[in-house]
Amino acid sequence: MDMAKALKFKFDVDLEDPDIWEFIDGHMSKSYKEWKAKLHKHFKEYAHDLQLARATPPTNKVFVTHRKIEEWHWLVDNLYTDEKYQKRCKANVNNRKKKEYEHTGGSRPFLKHKEAAEKEGQHVTLIDNWNNMHMHRDKGVWINEVAENKGKKMKAAMAMYIQQESASSSNPSEHISISDVHQLGIMTKELGIGSGKRIRGLGSNLRVETSSRSTSRYSKTSMIEDERYNKLSETVEKLCDIVKQLQAGINDRSRKKRKRNSKYNGKGPRLRPDSSDSDSDSDSDDSTTNHHGDNLQGGGDGVYNGLEDIGHGH
């Protein structure tokens, strides 16, 4: 079943909204990327012996039961041992080493940390939130000197803005607030802009756009601290549950098919499956195509299609 149809069947969600598709597509693309990384990590454990690597596919939890061993052989023979692929992997490793600092926020999105703090009654600015995520929580010290310098520069820029506003308005500084848009301007200047116009270190939801007049403005989707963001998060979580349920169903049908075939072991005619099993047969691991029509026999370029359809197909 097409993923869009599955969503419409299960949830009341507006799939015509490009922001919703961008959110879902980004989440599923990330899952697909992480899945490929797990496959490659498994290969590297046996890379010293290619024959052993070919004979030792990942566990069913990673490679899933309906995939053929030939698909794993294709990955080993055509991708993981390819010279260009290996060079690209080495370049990525070197690029990651150039990363100046990590953060202590875990997998929770940047804005979710701010939201959690506010639910506890804390008033946390975007800059304060960034600083908190770059300190050791148990010790209250910065993770390294680079992060400390950036955090203090942004904090100083925010203090200077408040001081200037206080002087021009004759209001006490404690009564002056700094907007999220102005904070994002300070953070963009200090942290820089990454791919997709993302502000570095702030996740995928905070982006800067440049108009034709070369003046910076921040997209409305940057401020995702409202009810809409929460609904999107809930939808994606439910979507992940659907994917797990679909996979469990495929695995269950595969086991039933193998059990049914083992009864005959090639001897005598096979019984025609009744109507209750017909759908099961079409999706079982004996089929040369999956429910998307992707070739699953013998590897090839379609080896990743199971999750690629989820990550990129609308």
C-alpha positions as CSV (number, residue, x, y, z in Angstrom):
1,M,0.0,0.0,0.0
2,D,1.3,3.4,-0.9
3,M,2.5,5.3,2.2
4,A,0.3,8.3,1.5
5,K,-2.8,6.1,1.3
6,A,-1.8,4.4,4.5
7,L,-1.6,7.8,6.2
8,K,-5.0,8.9,4.8
9,F,-6.6,5.7,5.9
10,K,-5.3,5.9,9.5
11,F,-5.3,9.6,10.2
12,D,-7.0,12.9,9.4
13,V,-4.0,14.6,7.9
14,D,-3.7,17.2,5.1
15,L,-1.2,15.6,2.8
16,E,-1.6,18.5,0.3
17,D,0.2,20.7,2.7
18,P,3.9,20.9,1.6
19,D,5.1,21.6,5.2
20,I,3.5,18.4,6.4
21,W,5.1,16.4,3.6
22,E,8.5,18.1,4.2
23,F,8.3,17.1,7.9
24,I,7.3,13.5,7.2
25,D,9.7,13.1,4.3
26,G,12.6,14.4,6.4
27,H,11.8,12.0,9.3
28,M,11.5,9.0,7.0
29,S,14.6,9.9,5.0
30,K,16.5,10.1,8.3
31,S,15.3,6.6,9.2
32,Y,16.3,5.3,5.8
33,K,19.8,6.8,6.2
34,E,20.2,5.3,9.6
35,W,19.1,1.9,8.3
36,K,21.8,2.0,5.6
37,A,24.4,2.9,8.1
38,K,23.5,-0.1,10.2
39,L,24.0,-2.4,7.2
40,H,27.4,-0.9,6.5
41,K,28.4,-1.1,10.1
42,H,27.6,-4.8,10.1
43,F,29.7,-5.3,7.0
44,K,32.7,-3.5,8.5
45,E,32.8,-6.1,11.3
46,Y,33.6,-8.8,8.7
47,A,35.4,-6.7,6.1
48,H,38.7,-8.5,6.8
49,D,37.2,-11.6,5.2
50,L,34.9,-11.0,2.3
51,Q,33.8,-14.6,2.0
52,L,32.8,-14.5,5.7
53,A,31.1,-11.2,5.2
54,R,29.0,-12.6,2.3
55,A,28.0,-15.6,4.4
56,T,27.1,-13.5,7.4
57,P,24.2,-11.1,6.7
58,P,22.8,-8.8,9.4
59,T,20.2,-10.1,11.8
60,N,16.6,-10.2,10.8
61,K,16.0,-7.1,12.9
62,V,18.2,-5.1,10.6
63,F,18.0,-6.9,7.3
64,V,14.4,-8.1,7.8
65,T,13.3,-11.6,7.0
66,H,11.7,-11.1,3.6
67,R,14.9,-10.0,2.0
68,K,17.0,-12.5,0.0
69,I,20.7,-13.5,0.8
70,E,21.4,-12.5,-2.8
71,E,20.7,-8.9,-1.9
72,W,23.3,-8.9,0.9
73,H,25.7,-10.5,-1.6
74,W,25.1,-7.6,-4.0
75,L,25.8,-5.0,-1.3
76,V,29.1,-6.8,-0.4
77,D,30.2,-7.4,-4.1
78,N,29.0,-4.2,-5.7
79,L,28.8,-1.4,-3.1
80,Y,30.9,-2.0,0.1
81,T,33.9,-3.2,-1.9
82,D,33.6,-0.5,-4.6
83,E,36.7,1.8,-4.6
84,K,34.7,5.0,-5.2
85,Y,32.3,4.1,-2.3
86,Q,35.2,3.4,0.0
87,K,36.8,6.8,-0.8
88,R,33.5,8.6,-0.2
89,C,33.2,6.8,3.2
90,K,36.7,7.9,4.2
91,A,35.9,11.5,3.2
92,N,32.8,11.5,5.3
93,V,34.8,10.1,8.3
94,N,37.4,12.9,7.9
95,N,34.6,15.5,7.6
96,R,33.0,14.3,10.9
97,K,36.4,14.7,12.6
98,K,36.4,18.4,11.7
99,K,33.2,18.9,13.7
100,E,34.1,21.5,16.4
101,Y,31.8,20.3,19.1
102,E,29.0,17.9,20.0
103,H,25.9,18.7,22.1
104,T,24.3,17.0,25.1
105,G,20.7,17.2,23.8
106,G,20.5,13.6,22.6
107,S,17.9,12.8,19.9
108,R,15.3,15.2,21.1
109,P,14.9,18.2,18.7
110,F,16.3,21.6,19.6
111,L,12.9,23.2,20.0
112,K,11.6,20.3,22.1
113,H,14.2,21.0,24.8
114,K,13.0,24.6,25.0
115,E,9.4,23.5,25.1
116,A,10.1,21.0,27.9
117,A,11.9,23.7,30.0
118,E,8.9,26.1,29.6
119,K,6.5,23.4,30.7
120,E,8.5,23.3,33.9
121,G,8.0,27.0,34.4
122,Q,11.4,28.1,33.1
123,H,11.7,31.1,30.7
124,V,14.4,29.9,28.2
125,T,15.4,32.0,25.2
126,L,16.6,30.3,22.0
127,I,20.2,31.3,22.9
128,D,19.9,30.0,26.5
129,N,18.6,26.8,25.1
130,W,21.6,26.4,22.8
131,N,23.9,27.1,25.7
132,N,22.2,24.6,27.9
133,M,22.6,21.9,25.2
134,H,26.3,22.5,25.0
135,M,27.1,22.1,28.7
136,H,27.5,19.0,30.8
137,R,24.3,18.9,32.7
138,D,25.6,17.2,35.8
139,K,28.6,19.5,36.1
140,G,27.3,22.8,34.6
141,V,30.5,23.3,32.5
142,W,30.9,23.8,28.8
143,I,31.6,20.7,26.7
144,N,34.7,22.4,25.2
145,E,36.2,25.8,24.6
146,V,34.9,26.3,21.1
147,A,31.3,25.9,22.2
148,E,31.9,28.1,25.2
149,N,33.2,31.0,23.0
150,K,30.3,30.8,20.7
151,G,27.7,30.6,23.5
152,K,29.2,33.6,25.3
153,K,29.4,35.6,22.1
154,M,25.7,35.0,21.4
155,K,24.8,35.8,25.0
156,A,26.8,39.0,24.9
157,A,25.1,40.1,21.6
158,M,21.7,39.5,23.2
159,A,22.7,41.5,26.3
160,M,23.9,44.4,24.1
161,Y,20.6,44.4,22.1
162,I,18.6,44.6,25.4
163,Q,20.9,47.3,26.7
164,Q,20.4,49.4,23.5
165,E,16.6,48.9,23.6
166,S,16.5,49.9,27.2
167,A,18.4,53.1,26.5
168,S,16.2,54.1,23.6
169,S,12.9,53.3,25.3
170,S,13.8,54.4,28.8
171,N,12.5,51.1,30.1
172,P,14.5,49.0,32.6
173,S,16.4,46.2,30.9
174,E,14.5,43.5,32.8
175,H,11.4,44.7,31.0
176,I,13.0,44.3,27.6
177,S,12.4,41.1,25.7
178,I,14.2,40.0,22.6
179,S,12.2,38.4,19.8
180,D,12.9,34.9,18.5
181,V,13.6,36.3,15.1
182,H,16.3,38.6,16.4
183,Q,17.8,35.8,18.4
184,L,17.9,33.7,15.2
185,G,19.7,36.5,13.5
186,I,22.4,36.5,16.2
187,M,22.7,32.7,16.1
188,T,22.9,32.7,12.3
189,K,25.8,35.1,12.4
190,E,27.7,33.1,15.0
191,L,26.8,29.5,14.0
192,G,26.5,29.9,10.2
193,I,24.2,28.4,7.7
194,G,24.4,24.7,6.6
195,S,22.8,22.8,3.7
196,G,19.1,23.4,3.1
197,K,19.4,26.9,4.6
198,R,19.4,25.3,8.1
199,I,21.0,27.3,10.9
200,R,23.8,25.1,12.1
201,G,23.2,23.3,15.3
202,L,19.4,24.0,15.5
203,G,18.0,21.0,13.7
204,S,16.0,20.9,10.5
205,N,13.1,23.0,11.6
206,L,14.9,26.4,11.9
207,R,16.0,27.8,8.6
208,V,16.9,31.1,7.1
209,E,15.6,32.2,3.7
210,T,17.1,34.9,1.5
211,S,14.8,37.2,-0.5
212,S,15.6,38.7,-3.9
213,R,16.7,41.9,-2.1
214,S,19.3,39.9,-0.2
215,T,17.7,40.7,3.1
216,S,17.4,37.8,5.6
217,R,14.1,36.7,6.9
218,Y,13.0,33.6,8.7
219,S,10.4,31.2,7.4
220,K,7.2,30.7,9.3
221,T,8.0,27.1,9.7
222,S,10.9,28.2,11.9
223,M,8.6,28.9,14.8
224,I,7.3,25.4,15.4
225,E,6.4,25.7,19.0
226,D,2.7,25.6,18.4
227,E,0.0,23.1,18.3
228,R,0.6,22.3,14.6
229,Y,4.1,21.1,15.4
230,N,2.9,18.8,18.1
231,K,0.3,17.3,15.8
232,L,3.0,16.7,13.2
233,S,5.2,15.0,15.8
234,E,2.3,12.7,16.9
235,T,1.5,11.9,13.3
236,V,5.1,10.8,12.6
237,E,5.3,8.7,15.7
238,K,2.0,7.0,14.7
239,L,3.4,6.5,11.2
240,C,6.5,4.8,12.6
241,D,4.2,2.4,14.5
242,I,2.4,1.7,11.2
243,V,5.6,0.8,9.5
244,K,6.5,-1.6,12.3
245,Q,3.1,-3.2,12.1
246,L,3.4,-3.6,8.3
247,Q,6.8,-5.1,8.8
248,A,5.6,-7.5,11.4
249,G,2.8,-8.5,9.1
250,I,5.2,-9.2,6.3
251,N,7.4,-11.3,8.6
252,D,4.4,-13.3,9.8
253,R,3.3,-14.0,6.3
254,S,6.8,-15.1,5.4
255,R,6.9,-17.6,8.3
256,K,3.5,-19.0,7.4
257,K,4.6,-19.5,3.8
258,R,7.8,-21.2,4.7
259,K,6.0,-23.5,7.2
260,R,3.4,-24.4,4.5
261,N,6.1,-25.2,1.9
262,S,8.1,-27.3,4.4
263,K,5.1,-29.7,4.7
264,Y,5.6,-30.8,1.1
265,N,9.4,-30.4,0.8
266,G,9.1,-30.7,-3.0
267,K,7.0,-33.9,-3.0
268,G,3.6,-34.1,-4.5
269,P,1.4,-31.2,-5.7
270,R,1.1,-28.1,-3.6
271,L,-2.3,-27.2,-2.3
272,R,-3.9,-24.1,-3.7
273,P,-4.1,-21.5,-1.0
274,D,-7.5,-20.4,0.1
275,S,-8.8,-16.8,-0.2
276,S,-7.6,-16.0,3.3
277,D,-4.0,-16.7,2.3
278,S,-4.0,-15.3,-1.2
279,D,-2.8,-11.8,-0.1
280,S,-0.2,-13.4,2.1
281,D,1.3,-15.3,-0.8
282,S,1.6,-12.2,-3.0
283,D,3.7,-10.5,-0.3
284,S,5.7,-13.5,0.9
285,D,9.4,-13.8,0.5
286,D,9.0,-16.3,-2.4
287,S,7.7,-13.4,-4.6
288,T,10.1,-11.8,-6.9
289,T,8.6,-8.4,-6.3
290,N,7.4,-6.6,-3.2
291,H,4.1,-4.7,-2.8
292,H,5.6,-1.6,-4.5
293,G,6.7,-3.7,-7.5
294,D,10.4,-3.3,-6.7
295,N,12.7,-6.1,-7.7
296,L,13.8,-8.0,-4.6
297,Q,15.5,-11.0,-6.4
298,G,19.2,-11.0,-6.6
299,G,20.0,-7.5,-5.3
300,G,20.7,-4.8,-7.7
301,D,19.9,-1.1,-7.5
302,G,16.5,-1.9,-5.9
303,V,18.1,-3.4,-2.8
304,Y,17.2,-0.3,-0.7
305,N,13.8,0.3,-2.1
306,G,11.9,-1.1,0.8
307,L,12.7,2.0,2.9
308,E,13.5,4.3,0.0
309,D,9.9,4.4,-1.0
310,I,9.0,5.4,2.6
311,G,11.7,8.1,2.7
312,H,11.2,9.7,-0.7
313,G,8.0,8.5,-2.2
314,H,4.9,10.7,-2.0
